[in-house]
Amino acid sequence: MNHNIISRNNVIVKGKGTQPIIFAPGFGCDQTVWRDVAAAFEQDYKVILFDYVGLGESDITAFDPEKYSELVGYAQDVLDVCESLNVKDAILVGHSVGSMIGLIASLREPDYFSDLVMIGPSPCYLNDPPEYMGGFEKEDLVGLIEMMEKNYIGWTNVFAGTLMKNSDKTNVTKDLEDRFCSTDPIVARHFAEATFFADNREDLPKVTVPSLILQCSKDIIAPNVVGEYMHANLPNSTLKYMKATGHCPHMSHPEETVQLIREYL
């Protein structure tokens, strides 16, 4: 076990089972977003939680703006954690960009993973008509980054509300907002640029690991058309539509999230 990696990414291992299940957070979030979902798997699996460098209780001194300017830098962190724990055939559960980080990791080291579970994934947030509609125009995303730089606290309020739009869980919106507020704005901006300007559409057909796509209803960050695109282009994938609304069902609707993951596994 590499204790440098364990402390760098604040890796926590729990559970009574032997097969690893790794939970990868989405943008701007730490491992505590998985609290209600991860606990449900501790009886049967080895649960592995971690923070990306710069978030949560990770070692912020390890943050390298160049490395983390692209999602592959975050994927390398996941692979480092897997190597450090001697992981094989792990189920990786990713939320939002965490799904794509897991997907990239699986392309580099497929033996580490048995399955990918993707909650609200998107391979590209930018519209590229007529072939692809990711949900956002470039000026929308540029404006988002500019707002982060000018008024970070104001941005956290707007963005948390956008993620949870159509969900009646105001406490979850506040929880998300607090998480964004606790993140260093420079780290958050780098992660935002890496997330929202990534285009991993060409990676989808190369994936060899079976996957489950969980598509929320009324998700304006990753709308149905994106989930359907993922399913059409990911070999050996299963698409399930959720009753949960918004973009963060692991926080707003943990019971349904757990149920669908269990049914798939």
Disulfide bonds with the S-S distance in Angstrom:
none
